[in-house]
Amino acid sequence: MASTRVNPTRMELTRQKKKLMSATRGHKLLKDKRDELVRQFMDMIKENMRLRLKVEEGLKRANREFAVARAGMSEEVLNTALMANNKSLEIKQDYKNIMSVDIPQFCAKTEIGGRDIYSYGYAFTAGDLDDAVYSLSNVFSDMIKLAEIEKSCQLMASEIEKTRRRVNALEHVIIPQALDNIKYITMKLDENERSTQIRLMKVKDMMLEEAVEARRKEDM
């Protein structure tokens, strides 16, 4: 139902029609944006699931190998070997804009001192520790990518929800309200026009009656 605060004037009718046109155009654009966001979100969800399974499997493998290495080495030797570190890690963050959403992109740069990824000597460590370190090193890049995808999914989900609320507001509130206002103003303008025509017809009839009466008096 149209708001009683709407003035039934032609200027207001023009304003409501422009509002309806803008709301209809915005509704279509936001709906297209929502559909595209959902499509890309589903692709990210699939990639996220694939990476998560891969990372979990890699971490399970590394944990099993660390458990085997711990069983074959003394705790002091294992802790000393793991505390030795010849690697430095730098993670840079950049952004990629997808449908007005700034998606993070992580770039990990690892510098290794020495000849390889093993920062400890081989004399007192077991070969199982080498396998565990190697397995953990292989899964590291996937862990960075997984963090990037999961954060992207969170941002995309938030934008989808925001866009969905805007689409619903336009579809169920603003557009119907504008249509009701246009209908109400049009009805009032038509009523005013009919009332004006009736008044004009009555005035014309009165003038004709006066003219007839005046002529009759002249004839007398």
Backbone bond lengths (Angstrom), bond angles and torsions (degrees), N, CA, C in turn:
res aa  C-N    CA-C-N  psi(-1)  N-CA   C-N-CA  omega(-1)  CA-C   N-CA-C  phi
1 M - - - 1.461 - - 1.510 110.00 -
2 A 1.316 117.17 139.60 1.460 121.15 -176.57 1.512 110.62 -67.75
3 S 1.295 115.51 147.07 1.456 120.80 178.50 1.511 110.16 -70.77
4 T 1.359 116.10 140.23 1.463 119.93 179.41 1.517 111.54 -70.43
5 R 1.315 117.66 -12.18 1.455 120.97 179.90 1.517 112.74 -82.59
6 V 1.328 117.57 -6.64 1.462 121.19 179.55 1.521 109.14 -77.71
7 N 1.316 115.87 125.90 1.466 120.29 177.87 1.523 109.42 -79.97
8 P 1.319 118.19 124.02 1.474 120.22 -178.68 1.523 111.86 -78.70
9 T 1.335 115.64 68.92 1.461 120.93 178.88 1.526 109.23 -119.65
10 R 1.316 115.36 161.59 1.462 119.42 179.67 1.521 111.70 -66.42
11 M 1.328 116.77 -32.70 1.466 119.75 176.98 1.526 110.55 -64.88
12 E 1.329 116.27 -42.36 1.461 120.25 178.14 1.521 111.02 -67.38
13 L 1.331 116.62 -35.73 1.469 120.19 176.90 1.526 110.69 -62.15
14 T 1.334 116.65 -42.60 1.462 120.63 177.91 1.528 110.57 -63.47
15 R 1.320 115.52 -40.60 1.479 119.58 179.79 1.522 111.04 -64.82
16 Q 1.321 116.91 -41.58 1.460 120.44 179.90 1.528 111.53 -67.16
17 K 1.319 116.75 -36.19 1.471 119.72 177.64 1.527 111.17 -66.51
18 K 1.326 116.50 -39.86 1.464 119.54 176.62 1.528 110.67 -65.50
19 K 1.332 115.56 -39.78 1.464 120.06 177.82 1.524 110.78 -62.22
20 L 1.336 116.21 -42.71 1.459 120.36 178.69 1.524 111.25 -63.84
21 M 1.332 116.94 -41.55 1.464 120.75 179.41 1.531 110.84 -62.81
22 S 1.338 116.79 -45.08 1.466 120.68 179.72 1.520 110.92 -65.39
23 A 1.345 116.66 -41.63 1.457 120.35 -179.25 1.526 111.20 -65.54
24 T 1.336 116.60 -39.33 1.471 120.16 179.25 1.523 110.96 -66.19
25 R 1.343 115.81 -42.78 1.463 119.18 178.37 1.533 110.85 -65.61
26 G 1.339 116.86 -43.18 1.465 120.46 178.41 1.514 112.00 -64.11
27 H 1.327 116.77 -37.17 1.464 120.56 178.70 1.525 111.19 -62.11
28 K 1.333 116.27 -43.07 1.474 119.71 179.32 1.528 111.23 -64.92
29 L 1.346 116.21 -44.38 1.466 119.59 -179.29 1.523 111.11 -63.96
30 L 1.336 116.58 -44.55 1.463 119.75 -179.29 1.531 111.25 -67.33
31 K 1.313 116.39 -35.54 1.465 119.21 178.07 1.521 110.62 -66.27
32 D 1.333 116.85 -42.23 1.473 119.97 176.58 1.535 110.28 -63.03
33 K 1.344 116.28 -40.89 1.453 119.94 178.39 1.519 110.71 -62.90
34 R 1.324 116.96 -43.97 1.463 120.57 179.25 1.525 111.56 -60.49
35 D 1.332 116.71 -44.28 1.463 120.31 -179.58 1.527 111.20 -63.17
36 E 1.343 116.68 -40.96 1.467 119.53 179.42 1.517 110.93 -69.18
37 L 1.322 117.18 -38.57 1.472 120.59 176.69 1.526 110.78 -61.52
38 V 1.320 116.51 -42.70 1.464 120.24 179.63 1.523 110.31 -63.70
39 R 1.330 116.37 -41.23 1.474 119.42 179.81 1.519 111.37 -61.82
40 Q 1.334 116.19 -47.67 1.460 119.28 -179.97 1.527 110.98 -69.29
41 F 1.320 117.05 -33.46 1.461 120.73 177.13 1.527 111.01 -62.20
42 M 1.329 117.16 -41.98 1.462 120.74 179.12 1.529 111.05 -64.32
43 D 1.340 116.46 -38.30 1.470 119.33 176.32 1.529 110.84 -63.09
44 M 1.350 115.65 -41.20 1.468 119.57 178.64 1.528 111.57 -65.27
45 I 1.333 115.89 -38.05 1.466 119.75 179.57 1.534 110.25 -62.40
46 K 1.320 115.82 -42.08 1.472 119.23 178.55 1.525 110.77 -63.60
47 E 1.350 116.12 -43.82 1.462 119.76 179.02 1.522 110.69 -65.58
48 N 1.341 115.94 -37.64 1.461 120.24 178.61 1.534 111.15 -62.85
49 M 1.321 116.17 -43.05 1.463 120.11 179.38 1.525 111.23 -64.76
50 R 1.331 115.61 -41.39 1.467 118.80 179.81 1.525 111.04 -63.20
51 L 1.339 116.61 -46.18 1.462 120.36 -179.87 1.527 111.88 -66.43
52 R 1.333 116.65 -39.41 1.464 119.37 -179.44 1.524 111.00 -61.74
53 L 1.319 116.41 -44.90 1.470 119.73 178.28 1.524 111.01 -62.44
54 K 1.331 115.84 -40.24 1.466 119.77 -179.96 1.529 111.12 -66.45
55 V 1.347 116.27 -43.49 1.465 120.02 -179.96 1.523 110.64 -66.43
56 E 1.327 117.13 -43.44 1.471 119.83 179.75 1.522 111.32 -62.17
57 E 1.317 116.05 -40.03 1.463 118.88 178.46 1.525 110.71 -66.58
58 G 1.348 116.81 -41.00 1.463 119.82 178.65 1.523 111.96 -65.21
59 L 1.327 117.56 -40.00 1.466 120.29 178.39 1.524 111.63 -68.18
60 K 1.329 116.90 -37.18 1.472 119.30 176.12 1.519 111.19 -62.27
61 R 1.332 115.25 -42.55 1.461 119.30 178.92 1.526 110.79 -63.39
62 A 1.360 116.01 -44.44 1.469 119.24 179.57 1.526 110.92 -64.18
63 N 1.324 118.07 -39.10 1.464 120.87 179.09 1.526 111.47 -65.17
64 R 1.334 116.52 -40.05 1.467 119.32 177.82 1.526 110.63 -62.87
65 E 1.323 115.61 -42.27 1.463 118.69 -178.78 1.527 111.55 -70.14
66 F 1.340 116.79 -35.28 1.468 118.90 174.72 1.531 110.63 -65.48
67 A 1.332 116.86 -37.54 1.466 119.79 178.24 1.521 110.93 -64.03
68 V 1.335 116.39 -40.94 1.472 120.46 177.55 1.526 110.13 -64.96
69 A 1.350 116.44 -42.53 1.466 120.04 179.36 1.520 110.85 -64.61
70 R 1.327 117.79 -37.82 1.461 121.21 179.52 1.526 110.96 -66.13
71 A 1.322 114.59 -33.43 1.467 118.06 179.13 1.520 111.88 -70.30
72 G 1.317 118.37 -28.82 1.456 121.26 -177.28 1.511 114.74 -98.19
73 M 1.326 117.73 2.01 1.463 121.19 -178.96 1.524 109.20 -134.14
74 S 1.317 114.79 155.28 1.460 118.67 175.47 1.527 109.20 -73.03
75 E 1.328 116.19 153.99 1.462 120.37 -177.42 1.518 111.73 -63.32
76 E 1.341 116.90 -35.92 1.468 119.97 -179.50 1.520 111.15 -65.25
77 V 1.330 116.50 -44.83 1.464 120.15 -179.53 1.532 110.60 -65.23
78 L 1.344 116.93 -41.00 1.460 120.57 -179.42 1.528 110.71 -64.60
79 N 1.331 116.35 -44.65 1.464 119.15 -179.60 1.523 111.41 -64.80
80 T 1.329 116.28 -39.77 1.465 120.06 178.89 1.524 111.17 -63.85
81 A 1.340 116.08 -41.37 1.473 120.42 179.82 1.521 111.17 -65.39
82 L 1.327 117.04 -40.30 1.454 119.82 -177.49 1.517 112.65 -76.04
83 M 1.324 117.43 -25.29 1.459 120.56 178.98 1.521 111.93 -75.83
84 A 1.313 116.58 -23.41 1.465 119.28 177.07 1.521 108.86 -69.23
85 N 1.304 116.87 133.35 1.464 120.14 -174.43 1.524 110.04 -142.10
86 N 1.310 116.07 125.48 1.465 120.32 176.46 1.531 111.05 -123.70
87 K 1.362 116.09 22.18 1.453 120.48 -177.84 1.525 110.31 -120.63
88 S 1.314 115.38 145.43 1.465 121.31 172.58 1.519 108.53 -123.84
89 L 1.310 115.22 142.76 1.461 120.87 -175.20 1.528 109.73 -122.99
90 E 1.318 115.97 132.94 1.458 122.05 175.88 1.532 108.70 -131.43
91 I 1.338 116.09 123.92 1.458 121.34 -179.87 1.526 108.21 -112.23
92 K 1.302 115.88 119.65 1.458 121.41 177.88 1.522 109.09 -103.68
93 Q 1.327 115.56 141.21 1.465 121.15 -178.84 1.516 110.53 -113.98
94 D 1.305 115.14 129.75 1.461 121.94 175.30 1.529 107.67 -126.72
95 Y 1.335 116.99 175.76 1.459 120.21 -177.62 1.518 110.16 -131.25
96 K 1.314 114.65 146.13 1.459 122.83 175.74 1.527 107.94 -126.68
97 N 1.335 116.41 125.52 1.454 120.31 -176.16 1.524 110.73 -87.95
98 I 1.339 115.66 120.44 1.460 122.10 176.99 1.519 108.26 -125.27
99 M 1.330 117.26 110.52 1.459 122.10 178.03 1.527 111.47 54.05
100 S 1.343 115.49 46.81 1.475 122.95 178.82 1.517 113.13 70.33
101 V 1.319 118.14 15.58 1.466 122.20 176.98 1.528 107.98 -113.74
102 D 1.329 116.85 125.25 1.463 121.38 178.45 1.526 109.04 -83.19
103 I 1.330 114.99 103.84 1.457 121.84 -178.46 1.529 108.98 -90.03
104 P 1.345 118.18 126.96 1.471 119.78 -179.37 1.522 111.81 -72.39
105 Q 1.305 114.31 148.49 1.461 121.55 174.09 1.522 107.92 -132.47
106 F 1.323 115.48 121.02 1.456 121.74 -177.21 1.527 109.66 -100.44
107 C 1.300 113.89 134.75 1.470 120.26 176.74 1.531 107.64 -124.11
108 A 1.320 116.02 113.96 1.463 121.46 -177.84 1.526 109.98 -98.12
109 K 1.308 115.73 126.97 1.452 121.48 177.83 1.527 108.77 -117.43
110 T 1.309 116.07 119.30 1.460 121.30 -177.24 1.524 109.56 -113.98
111 E 1.309 115.50 128.18 1.462 121.02 175.95 1.521 108.67 -109.89
112 I 1.310 115.07 128.31 1.458 121.48 -177.24 1.520 109.43 -111.65
113 G 1.317 115.97 123.10 1.462 120.07 175.24 1.525 110.20 -83.19
114 G 1.265 118.78 145.39 1.455 120.76 -179.17 1.516 111.37 87.97
115 R 1.355 114.39 -154.91 1.456 118.84 -172.03 1.520 113.68 -95.78
116 D 1.331 119.53 -26.40 1.465 120.46 -174.04 1.512 110.32 -149.98
117 I 1.330 116.11 -170.18 1.457 121.45 -176.42 1.527 113.04 -79.42
118 Y 1.305 117.45 -9.18 1.468 119.93 -176.86 1.519 108.94 -90.87
119 S 1.324 115.09 118.67 1.462 120.06 -175.87 1.523 112.86 -94.62
120 Y 1.303 118.05 2.07 1.467 122.19 -176.97 1.528 109.57 -116.14
121 G 1.310 114.84 164.62 1.453 119.52 176.61 1.516 111.08 -79.02
122 Y 1.324 115.22 160.22 1.461 120.14 -176.33 1.519 113.34 -94.81
123 A 1.321 117.53 -4.67 1.469 120.29 -171.09 1.526 112.07 -68.46
124 F 1.339 116.90 -40.70 1.468 119.81 -173.65 1.526 113.21 -113.53
125 T 1.318 117.85 8.31 1.462 121.00 -179.72 1.517 110.32 -110.15
126 A 1.332 114.17 153.73 1.467 119.81 -179.35 1.530 110.13 -87.39
127 G 1.334 114.90 157.02 1.453 119.62 178.66 1.518 111.97 -66.19
128 D 1.343 117.51 -24.15 1.461 120.81 178.34 1.529 111.26 -63.95
129 L 1.340 116.70 -31.50 1.463 119.54 177.13 1.524 110.55 -66.99
130 D 1.329 116.37 -37.63 1.471 119.64 176.69 1.535 110.56 -60.92
131 D 1.339 116.43 -42.61 1.464 120.43 179.10 1.526 110.99 -63.66
132 A 1.340 116.78 -39.87 1.468 120.35 -179.40 1.524 111.07 -66.13
133 V 1.325 116.86 -44.48 1.467 120.77 179.36 1.521 110.23 -64.19
134 Y 1.309 116.56 -40.01 1.457 120.33 -179.99 1.530 110.76 -65.26
135 S 1.338 117.12 -42.75 1.467 121.22 178.97 1.530 110.88 -62.75
136 L 1.339 116.48 -42.19 1.461 120.15 179.86 1.523 110.72 -67.49
137 S 1.321 117.35 -36.09 1.460 120.96 178.28 1.522 110.86 -66.05
138 N 1.321 117.88 -36.24 1.459 121.31 -179.29 1.529 112.44 -68.71
139 V 1.329 117.00 -32.10 1.461 120.04 -175.61 1.525 112.13 -86.94
140 F 1.325 117.25 -8.76 1.461 120.11 -173.34 1.532 112.39 -64.30
141 S 1.327 117.55 -44.72 1.467 120.31 -178.92 1.523 111.29 -63.65
142 D 1.339 116.05 -35.88 1.465 119.22 177.02 1.524 111.30 -68.32
143 M 1.326 117.48 -32.47 1.465 120.76 177.30 1.534 110.57 -65.02
144 I 1.325 116.58 -41.17 1.468 120.50 177.59 1.529 110.23 -63.74
145 K 1.332 115.99 -44.07 1.463 120.08 179.39 1.521 111.02 -64.90
146 L 1.327 116.81 -37.36 1.459 120.54 178.91 1.525 111.03 -64.54
147 A 1.326 116.64 -42.03 1.470 120.02 177.15 1.526 110.75 -60.92
148 E 1.317 116.41 -40.17 1.464 121.04 178.66 1.521 111.40 -63.89
149 I 1.344 116.91 -45.08 1.463 121.05 -178.37 1.522 110.84 -67.37
150 E 1.337 117.72 -41.28 1.464 119.97 -178.45 1.521 111.19 -66.11
151 K 1.314 117.87 -40.53 1.465 120.19 176.46 1.527 110.31 -65.11
152 S 1.318 116.74 -39.10 1.465 120.43 178.08 1.526 110.90 -63.12
153 C 1.327 116.35 -40.10 1.469 119.89 178.56 1.523 111.28 -63.74
154 Q 1.336 116.99 -39.88 1.465 120.40 177.64 1.525 111.28 -61.86
155 L 1.327 116.75 -45.63 1.468 120.72 -179.63 1.524 111.37 -66.02
156 M 1.333 116.50 -41.01 1.465 119.94 179.76 1.526 110.74 -66.04
157 A 1.334 117.05 -40.51 1.462 120.32 179.03 1.523 110.81 -62.93
158 S 1.340 116.44 -40.91 1.464 120.28 178.40 1.529 111.22 -63.90
159 E 1.332 116.96 -41.74 1.471 120.72 179.99 1.528 110.71 -68.77
160 I 1.328 117.38 -36.76 1.467 120.78 177.69 1.524 110.36 -62.78
161 E 1.336 116.68 -43.95 1.461 120.37 179.60 1.531 111.02 -64.71
162 K 1.334 116.39 -41.20 1.457 120.18 178.48 1.535 110.82 -63.80
163 T 1.319 116.40 -44.79 1.466 120.37 179.33 1.524 111.06 -65.73
164 R 1.326 116.98 -38.22 1.466 120.81 178.98 1.527 110.86 -62.11
165 R 1.341 117.18 -42.03 1.460 119.98 178.61 1.530 111.03 -63.56
166 R 1.325 116.84 -39.20 1.470 119.81 179.03 1.528 111.09 -66.69
167 V 1.323 116.70 -41.51 1.464 120.40 178.48 1.527 110.18 -61.95
168 N 1.340 116.54 -44.11 1.466 120.05 179.71 1.527 111.69 -64.97
169 A 1.338 116.56 -38.90 1.461 120.00 179.16 1.526 110.73 -63.28
170 L 1.326 116.44 -42.75 1.465 119.69 178.43 1.528 111.18 -67.81
171 E 1.332 115.84 -42.36 1.456 120.37 -173.56 1.530 112.79 -72.99
172 H 1.331 117.10 -37.91 1.464 120.62 -171.90 1.527 114.03 -107.20
173 V 1.332 118.25 -11.44 1.465 119.67 -177.58 1.532 111.60 -122.30
174 I 1.321 116.11 -63.13 1.463 120.18 -169.82 1.525 111.84 -69.37
175 I 1.339 117.44 -49.42 1.464 119.80 -178.61 1.528 111.70 -64.94
176 P 1.355 119.96 -48.21 1.474 118.63 176.94 1.527 112.97 -60.64
177 Q 1.329 116.86 -37.09 1.459 119.95 178.94 1.526 111.13 -64.35
178 A 1.332 116.19 -43.07 1.468 119.80 178.09 1.528 111.10 -63.71
179 L 1.332 116.74 -40.33 1.466 120.22 178.17 1.531 111.23 -63.32
180 D 1.332 116.07 -42.22 1.468 119.69 178.46 1.527 110.90 -65.08
181 N 1.322 116.12 -40.14 1.466 119.16 179.07 1.524 111.62 -64.13
182 I 1.336 115.72 -42.02 1.470 119.96 178.47 1.527 110.41 -63.09
183 K 1.332 115.51 -43.40 1.469 119.60 179.10 1.529 110.87 -62.60
184 Y 1.337 115.03 -43.59 1.469 120.02 -178.93 1.536 111.12 -64.17
185 I 1.334 116.70 -47.41 1.468 120.36 -178.66 1.518 110.68 -64.56
186 T 1.338 116.75 -42.60 1.466 120.63 179.06 1.527 110.97 -60.44
187 M 1.345 115.66 -43.24 1.461 119.95 179.23 1.532 110.75 -62.42
188 K 1.349 116.97 -44.05 1.466 120.65 -179.50 1.535 111.20 -65.61
189 L 1.325 116.32 -41.20 1.464 119.49 178.55 1.521 111.41 -64.04
190 D 1.343 115.99 -39.57 1.471 119.33 177.80 1.523 110.45 -65.10
191 E 1.339 115.56 -40.96 1.470 118.57 177.69 1.526 110.90 -62.58
192 N 1.316 116.19 -43.71 1.470 119.42 179.03 1.526 111.47 -62.98
193 E 1.352 115.36 -39.14 1.463 118.59 179.99 1.522 111.18 -66.71
194 R 1.347 116.26 -40.35 1.468 118.95 177.74 1.535 111.00 -65.75
195 S 1.354 114.45 -40.52 1.471 117.75 178.47 1.524 110.94 -62.72
196 T 1.320 116.24 -40.63 1.463 120.40 178.91 1.519 111.06 -63.54
197 Q 1.336 116.19 -42.74 1.464 120.13 179.10 1.527 110.95 -63.51
198 I 1.332 116.41 -41.24 1.466 119.66 179.08 1.522 110.61 -63.56
199 R 1.344 116.27 -42.74 1.458 119.34 178.71 1.526 111.18 -62.97
200 L 1.333 115.69 -41.55 1.464 119.16 179.14 1.532 111.29 -63.49
201 M 1.329 115.32 -40.57 1.463 118.76 178.92 1.525 110.82 -64.57
202 K 1.360 116.99 -40.22 1.458 119.84 178.41 1.530 111.14 -65.26
203 V 1.321 115.69 -42.13 1.467 119.69 177.85 1.513 110.18 -61.62
204 K 1.348 116.46 -41.49 1.462 120.26 179.09 1.515 111.10 -63.51
205 D 1.356 115.78 -42.74 1.470 119.23 178.73 1.534 110.95 -62.94
206 M 1.353 115.24 -41.01 1.462 119.08 178.91 1.526 111.09 -63.50
207 M 1.341 115.31 -41.33 1.465 118.39 179.17 1.517 111.18 -65.78
208 L 1.344 117.06 -38.39 1.461 119.91 177.69 1.521 111.02 -65.31
209 E 1.343 116.35 -41.00 1.455 119.76 178.41 1.523 111.18 -63.48
210 E 1.342 115.13 -41.95 1.469 118.74 178.42 1.531 110.69 -63.85
211 A 1.352 115.39 -40.52 1.466 118.46 179.38 1.531 111.19 -64.60
212 V 1.344 117.09 -41.88 1.469 121.32 178.51 1.525 111.00 -63.31
213 E 1.354 114.10 -43.90 1.470 118.82 179.10 1.523 111.27 -63.18
214 A 1.340 116.91 -41.33 1.457 120.33 -179.91 1.531 110.59 -63.87
215 R 1.353 117.10 -42.40 1.472 120.10 179.40 1.522 111.79 -65.85
216 R 1.323 115.93 -37.15 1.459 118.95 179.02 1.525 110.98 -64.71
217 K 1.350 115.66 -39.34 1.461 118.52 178.01 1.526 111.17 -65.84
218 E 1.360 115.75 -36.39 1.465 118.31 178.84 1.533 110.81 -66.14
219 D 1.342 115.68 -38.06 1.462 118.76 -179.55 1.533 112.34 -68.04
220 M 1.286 114.54 -27.50 1.469 118.00 178.27 1.518 110.28 -74.40
